[in-house]
Amino acid sequence: MTNKMLSGFLTALPQAHANQYADSGFRIIKEKSYDDEVKIPIITQNDDEYIVAKVESTGIGIEKGLAVIRKYAEANDLELGDDLWQFNIGINIERLGLTKDSILAYAITDNEL
């Protein structure tokens, strides 16, 4: 993540349960490097429809964003996937591998848009 490429986290957090975020396991995700010397596994995000929220990259900000996503999904009878995609906005990492703001995204698993 230190080479200024797109980065973030993939978190196993089914149905946007904000109160479980702090205890959820997560993996670092990074834009694919074309340097043959860098050997990292690649995680591919599917071309799906997503519910997306921009949040401040703090515990409170992320939990607020998750609550908004969950509320929107429930109000619109949408089922969410189990993976939370959390992408940094920009390249200036401030703390804990995070930029000041992030994008949270959940795939919509039913096609009832």
Short mmCIF file of the C-alpha atoms (twelve columns), coordinates in Angstrom:
data_MODEL
# 
_entry.id   MODEL 
# 
loop_
_atom_site.group_PDB 
_atom_site.id 
_atom_site.type_symbol 
_atom_site.label_atom_id 
_atom_site.label_alt_id 
_atom_site.label_comp_id 
_atom_site.label_asym_id 
_atom_site.label_seq_id 
_atom_site.Cartn_x 
_atom_site.Cartn_y 
_atom_site.Cartn_z 
_atom_site.pdbx_PDB_model_num 
ATOM 1   C CA . MET A 1   0.000   0.000   0.000   1 
ATOM 2   C CA . THR A 2   2.963   2.294   0.329   1 
ATOM 3   C CA . ASN A 3   3.458   2.641   -3.421  1 
ATOM 4   C CA . LYS A 4   0.471   5.018   -3.726  1 
ATOM 5   C CA . MET A 5   -1.740  2.666   -5.725  1 
ATOM 6   C CA . LEU A 6   -5.456  2.292   -4.993  1 
ATOM 7   C CA . SER A 7   -5.874  0.431   -1.724  1 
ATOM 8   C CA . GLY A 8   -8.394  -0.457  0.929   1 
ATOM 9   C CA . PHE A 9   -9.894  -3.404  2.762   1 
ATOM 10  C CA . LEU A 10  -12.211 -6.324  2.082   1 
ATOM 11  C CA . THR A 11  -14.120 -7.188  5.227   1 
ATOM 12  C CA . ALA A 12  -16.350 -10.172 5.981   1 
ATOM 13  C CA . LEU A 13  -19.315 -8.282  7.419   1 
ATOM 14  C CA . PRO A 14  -22.638 -9.752  6.245   1 
ATOM 15  C CA . GLN A 15  -25.620 -7.414  5.948   1 
ATOM 16  C CA . ALA A 16  -23.796 -4.265  7.116   1 
ATOM 17  C CA . HIS A 17  -23.907 -4.892  10.877  1 
ATOM 18  C CA . ALA A 18  -22.202 -1.716  12.088  1 
ATOM 19  C CA . ASN A 19  -21.822 -2.968  15.666  1 
ATOM 20  C CA . GLN A 20  -19.734 -5.927  14.418  1 
ATOM 21  C CA . TYR A 21  -17.293 -3.914  12.287  1 
ATOM 22  C CA . ALA A 22  -14.559 -3.543  14.905  1 
ATOM 23  C CA . ASP A 23  -14.352 -7.313  15.453  1 
ATOM 24  C CA . SER A 24  -14.569 -8.376  11.804  1 
ATOM 25  C CA . GLY A 25  -11.668 -9.951  9.984   1 
ATOM 26  C CA . PHE A 26  -10.408 -7.997  7.004   1 
ATOM 27  C CA . ARG A 27  -7.827  -8.252  4.232   1 
ATOM 28  C CA . ILE A 28  -5.859  -5.476  2.613   1 
ATOM 29  C CA . ILE A 29  -6.741  -4.949  -1.039  1 
ATOM 30  C CA . LYS A 30  -4.550  -3.103  -3.508  1 
ATOM 31  C CA . GLU A 31  -4.694  -2.228  -7.155  1 
ATOM 32  C CA . LYS A 32  -2.816  -4.810  -9.208  1 
ATOM 33  C CA . SER A 33  0.885   -4.089  -9.565  1 
ATOM 34  C CA . TYR A 34  2.490   -4.675  -12.936 1 
ATOM 35  C CA . ASP A 35  5.908   -5.108  -11.344 1 
ATOM 36  C CA . ASP A 36  6.815   -8.789  -11.743 1 
ATOM 37  C CA . GLU A 37  8.836   -8.634  -8.520  1 
ATOM 38  C CA . VAL A 38  5.751   -7.919  -6.412  1 
ATOM 39  C CA . LYS A 39  4.026   -11.201 -5.602  1 
ATOM 40  C CA . ILE A 40  0.636   -10.543 -4.062  1 
ATOM 41  C CA . PRO A 41  -2.685  -12.358 -4.447  1 
ATOM 42  C CA . ILE A 42  -5.257  -10.472 -6.475  1 
ATOM 43  C CA . ILE A 43  -8.846  -10.029 -5.283  1 
ATOM 44  C CA . THR A 44  -11.320 -9.195  -8.037  1 
ATOM 45  C CA . GLN A 45  -14.476 -7.203  -7.397  1 
ATOM 46  C CA . ASN A 46  -17.399 -8.500  -9.465  1 
ATOM 47  C CA . ASP A 47  -19.340 -6.309  -11.871 1 
ATOM 48  C CA . ASP A 48  -22.468 -6.075  -9.755  1 
ATOM 49  C CA . GLU A 49  -24.773 -3.354  -8.549  1 
ATOM 50  C CA . TYR A 50  -23.629 -1.840  -5.261  1 
ATOM 51  C CA . ILE A 51  -24.922 0.356   -2.476  1 
ATOM 52  C CA . VAL A 52  -22.143 2.870   -1.859  1 
ATOM 53  C CA . ALA A 53  -21.518 5.414   0.895   1 
ATOM 54  C CA . LYS A 54  -18.722 7.941   1.328   1 
ATOM 55  C CA . VAL A 55  -17.566 8.045   4.961   1 
ATOM 56  C CA . GLU A 56  -15.000 9.618   7.207   1 
ATOM 57  C CA . SER A 57  -12.358 6.968   7.962   1 
ATOM 58  C CA . THR A 58  -12.956 6.778   11.705  1 
ATOM 59  C CA . GLY A 59  -14.722 4.102   13.679  1 
ATOM 60  C CA . ILE A 60  -17.707 6.387   14.165  1 
ATOM 61  C CA . GLY A 61  -17.730 7.455   10.511  1 
ATOM 62  C CA . ILE A 62  -17.584 3.888   9.224   1 
ATOM 63  C CA . GLU A 63  -20.274 2.663   11.622  1 
ATOM 64  C CA . LYS A 64  -22.517 5.575   10.590  1 
ATOM 65  C CA . GLY A 65  -22.015 4.703   6.908   1 
ATOM 66  C CA . LEU A 66  -22.792 1.044   7.558   1 
ATOM 67  C CA . ALA A 67  -25.988 1.997   9.391   1 
ATOM 68  C CA . VAL A 68  -27.073 4.191   6.458   1 
ATOM 69  C CA . ILE A 69  -26.385 1.362   3.986   1 
ATOM 70  C CA . ARG A 70  -28.314 -1.149  6.103   1 
ATOM 71  C CA . LYS A 71  -31.251 1.227   6.568   1 
ATOM 72  C CA . TYR A 72  -31.415 1.948   2.829   1 
ATOM 73  C CA . ALA A 73  -31.279 -1.756  1.987   1 
ATOM 74  C CA . GLU A 74  -34.046 -2.578  4.450   1 
ATOM 75  C CA . ALA A 75  -36.251 0.309   3.276   1 
ATOM 76  C CA . ASN A 76  -35.908 -0.849  -0.330  1 
ATOM 77  C CA . ASP A 77  -36.143 -4.619  0.319   1 
ATOM 78  C CA . LEU A 78  -32.620 -5.234  -0.971  1 
ATOM 79  C CA . GLU A 79  -30.426 -8.141  0.065   1 
ATOM 80  C CA . LEU A 80  -26.748 -7.365  0.516   1 
ATOM 81  C CA . GLY A 81  -23.760 -9.608  -0.017  1 
ATOM 82  C CA . ASP A 82  -21.411 -10.667 2.773   1 
ATOM 83  C CA . ASP A 83  -18.384 -8.615  1.696   1 
ATOM 84  C CA . LEU A 84  -17.783 -5.007  2.626   1 
ATOM 85  C CA . TRP A 85  -15.504 -3.278  0.103   1 
ATOM 86  C CA . GLN A 86  -13.774 -0.327  1.717   1 
ATOM 87  C CA . PHE A 87  -11.690 1.820   -0.617  1 
ATOM 88  C CA . ASN A 88  -9.414  4.695   0.288   1 
ATOM 89  C CA . ILE A 89  -10.122 8.006   -1.412  1 
ATOM 90  C CA . GLY A 90  -6.835  9.415   -2.620  1 
ATOM 91  C CA . ILE A 91  -3.294  8.360   -1.825  1 
ATOM 92  C CA . ASN A 92  -2.485  10.224  1.393   1 
ATOM 93  C CA . ILE A 93  -2.570  7.523   4.064   1 
ATOM 94  C CA . GLU A 94  -3.194  9.145   7.452   1 
ATOM 95  C CA . ARG A 95  -3.454  6.261   9.911   1 
ATOM 96  C CA . LEU A 96  -4.075  2.513   10.066  1 
ATOM 97  C CA . GLY A 97  -3.771  2.258   6.281   1 
ATOM 98  C CA . LEU A 98  -6.653  4.691   5.788   1 
ATOM 99  C CA . THR A 99  -7.083  7.994   4.026   1 
ATOM 100 C CA . LYS A 100 -9.209  10.772  5.553   1 
ATOM 101 C CA . ASP A 101 -12.296 9.505   3.714   1 
ATOM 102 C CA . SER A 102 -13.320 6.121   2.340   1 
ATOM 103 C CA . ILE A 103 -15.951 4.557   0.133   1 
ATOM 104 C CA . LEU A 104 -17.977 1.657   1.560   1 
ATOM 105 C CA . ALA A 105 -19.694 -0.655  -0.911  1 
ATOM 106 C CA . TYR A 106 -21.930 -3.716  -0.654  1 
ATOM 107 C CA . ALA A 107 -23.059 -5.785  -3.622  1 
ATOM 108 C CA . ILE A 108 -26.816 -6.095  -3.987  1 
ATOM 109 C CA . THR A 109 -27.536 -9.812  -4.256  1 
ATOM 110 C CA . ASP A 110 -31.090 -9.550  -5.524  1 
ATOM 111 C CA . ASN A 111 -31.873 -7.664  -8.716  1 
ATOM 112 C CA . GLU A 112 -34.898 -5.800  -7.433  1 
ATOM 113 C CA . LEU A 113 -33.659 -2.270  -8.201  1 
# 
